[in-house]
Structures are given as C-alpha cells and as structure tokens.
Amino acid sequence: MTFPHGSEAHGNAPLPNVVLAIDPGSVKCGLAVVCRGTTPGEPVTVLHREIADRARVVARALPLISEYQVEMLLIGDATGGASLARALQEALPASVPLLRVNEAFTSQRARQRFLHENPPRGLQRLLPPGFRTPPCPIDDYVAVLLAEDFFGEK
C-alpha cells in the first residue's frame, strides 16, 4: 500500500509513531528506525540506524520492522528507489504501508549534520567547512532526515 506524501495525516489515518526510513543507493542504503515525539515540538528519537549493502536491505528491514514495531516504511525517491520499493513491498507484512518520499537535498543536509555532530580533529580543523568531508558513508544520516521530514521536523 502506498500513500501520497503530505504534511497532514495520510487520508484520515493518524501519523504513525514509529517508521523505518530507507535512503536507497546503488551499492549501499541507509536505514533508520525513528519514533516521533509524543507531544508537539518534541524532537524525534532515533532508535536504530545503520548502513547495509543494497542486496541485504530487505533482509535487514524485516527484523527491524518486527523488533521496533514499525508502523510505516519510508523510502527515498531517488537512486534505485522504485526497484527497492517493489522488492520491499513484496516482502512487507500487509499491515506496514510503504511511502515513497522526496529526498531532494538530503545528502547535503546529512553531510552538514554529520560534520556538526562530529567536529573535525587534528589538521582537519584547519580546513574551511566547505572543504571538509565525512570520513565514512552518511547514508544512515540521510535516512534519519527522511523520517524527520516526514514527521515535519526541520
């Protein structure tokens, strides 16, 4: 089941409390299980995040859905998102809807967040911020941003 994206609840249904967001990539994908705040203005809580090989995403998603009682799966609409969404749709329990979400500019925002949360050390501190790059993949940060955007948090 898929829903159109919007800032309101989808149809008459309330927003889910826990989502699994996936940033699809051609080689690796970011996964994040995120719980929305219980009161307006309360930040989301990241329950789990990881980076998985694309070939293992479905195998990784299913136990996360069960373990965290995920109510909806969000998947970015860019690189390979359509084919991954089809594979996930076939494997998902019928009770867990899948929603394709816009992931425009999330990679740049994830890079900024990573660098903010992980200040440079050593000689990296001497580089202007625009020249710094994360020393590791940040696909999991992108997945968190997809969930935050879905819940309306900026």
C-alpha positions as CSV (number, residue, x, y, z in Angstrom):
1,M,0.0,0.0,0.0
2,T,1.4,3.4,-0.8
3,F,0.2,6.9,0.3
4,P,0.7,10.3,-1.3
5,H,3.1,12.4,0.8
6,G,1.8,15.3,2.7
7,S,2.3,17.1,5.9
8,E,-1.0,16.0,7.3
9,A,-2.0,12.5,8.3
10,H,-2.4,10.3,5.3
11,G,-6.1,10.2,4.5
12,N,-7.9,10.1,7.8
13,A,-5.3,7.9,9.5
14,P,-3.0,9.5,12.1
15,L,0.7,9.7,11.6
16,P,2.5,6.6,12.7
17,N,4.6,6.6,15.8
18,V,7.5,4.5,14.5
19,V,8.8,4.5,10.9
20,L,11.7,2.7,9.2
21,A,13.2,5.2,6.7
22,I,15.5,3.9,3.9
23,D,17.8,6.0,1.8
24,P,18.2,3.8,-1.3
25,G,21.5,3.7,-3.1
26,S,23.0,1.7,-5.9
27,V,25.5,-0.1,-3.7
28,K,24.5,0.7,-0.1
29,C,21.5,2.0,1.7
30,G,20.9,3.9,4.9
31,L,18.3,2.6,7.3
32,A,16.9,4.4,10.4
33,V,14.1,3.5,12.8
34,V,12.7,6.7,14.1
35,C,10.0,7.4,16.7
36,R,8.1,10.7,16.5
37,G,7.9,12.9,19.6
38,T,4.8,12.3,21.8
39,T,4.0,15.9,22.2
40,P,4.1,18.8,19.6
41,G,7.5,20.2,19.3
42,E,9.2,17.3,20.9
43,P,12.1,16.0,18.7
44,V,12.1,12.6,17.1
45,T,14.1,9.8,18.7
46,V,16.4,7.7,16.6
47,L,16.0,4.1,17.8
48,H,18.4,2.5,15.3
49,R,20.4,3.4,12.3
50,E,22.8,1.5,10.0
51,I,24.2,1.2,6.6
52,A,23.6,-2.0,4.7
53,D,24.6,-3.4,1.4
54,R,21.7,-2.9,-1.1
55,A,21.4,-6.7,-1.6
56,R,20.7,-7.1,2.1
57,V,18.2,-4.3,2.7
58,V,15.1,-6.4,2.6
59,A,16.7,-9.0,4.9
60,R,17.7,-6.2,7.3
61,A,14.4,-4.4,7.2
62,L,12.1,-7.3,8.1
63,P,13.7,-7.9,11.6
64,L,13.8,-4.2,12.3
65,I,10.1,-3.9,11.5
66,S,9.3,-6.7,13.9
67,E,11.7,-5.6,16.7
68,Y,10.7,-2.0,16.8
69,Q,7.0,-2.5,15.8
70,V,7.4,-0.2,12.8
71,E,4.1,1.2,11.5
72,M,5.2,2.6,8.2
73,L,8.2,2.3,5.8
74,L,9.5,5.4,4.1
75,I,11.8,5.1,1.1
76,G,13.6,7.9,-0.8
77,D,12.5,8.5,-4.3
78,A,16.0,8.8,-5.9
79,T,18.7,6.3,-6.9
80,G,17.1,2.9,-7.4
81,G,14.2,3.7,-5.1
82,A,11.5,2.3,-7.3
83,S,13.0,-1.1,-7.7
84,L,13.9,-1.3,-4.0
85,A,10.3,-0.2,-3.1
86,R,8.9,-3.0,-5.2
87,A,11.1,-5.6,-3.5
88,L,10.2,-4.3,-0.1
89,Q,6.5,-4.1,-1.0
90,E,6.5,-7.8,-1.8
91,A,8.2,-8.8,1.4
92,L,6.5,-6.4,3.8
93,P,3.7,-7.5,6.1
94,A,0.3,-6.2,4.8
95,S,0.0,-4.1,8.0
96,V,3.0,-2.0,7.1
97,P,2.4,0.6,4.4
98,L,5.2,1.9,2.2
99,L,5.5,5.5,1.3
100,R,7.9,7.0,-1.3
101,V,9.3,10.4,-0.1
102,N,11.2,13.2,-1.7
103,E,14.8,13.1,-0.8
104,A,15.9,16.3,-2.5
105,F,18.9,17.9,-0.8
106,T,19.0,15.3,2.0
107,S,22.6,14.3,1.1
108,Q,23.9,17.8,1.6
109,R,21.9,18.2,4.8
110,A,23.2,14.9,6.1
111,R,26.8,15.9,5.4
112,Q,26.2,19.2,7.3
113,R,24.7,17.3,10.2
114,F,27.4,14.7,10.3
115,L,30.1,17.4,10.4
116,H,28.2,19.3,13.1
117,E,27.8,16.2,15.3
118,N,31.4,15.1,14.6
119,P,33.7,18.2,14.8
120,P,37.0,17.9,13.0
121,R,40.1,16.9,14.8
122,G,43.7,17.4,14.2
123,L,44.6,19.1,10.9
124,Q,41.0,18.8,9.7
125,R,40.2,21.7,12.0
126,L,42.3,24.0,9.8
127,L,40.2,23.3,6.7
128,P,37.3,25.7,5.9
129,P,34.0,23.9,6.5
130,G,33.3,23.7,2.7
131,F,36.4,21.5,2.2
132,R,35.7,19.0,5.0
133,T,34.2,15.7,4.0
134,P,32.9,12.9,6.3
135,P,35.4,10.1,6.7
136,C,32.7,7.5,6.3
137,P,29.4,6.9,4.5
138,I,26.5,9.0,5.8
139,D,23.5,7.2,4.2
140,D,22.1,6.5,7.7
141,Y,22.0,10.2,8.4
142,V,20.0,10.7,5.2
143,A,17.5,8.1,6.4
144,V,17.1,9.9,9.7
145,L,16.4,13.2,7.7
146,L,13.8,11.4,5.6
147,A,11.9,10.4,8.8
148,E,12.3,13.9,10.3
149,D,11.0,15.5,7.1
150,F,8.0,13.1,7.2
151,F,7.2,14.0,10.7
152,G,7.5,17.7,9.9
153,E,10.6,18.3,11.9
154,K,13.3,20.6,10.4
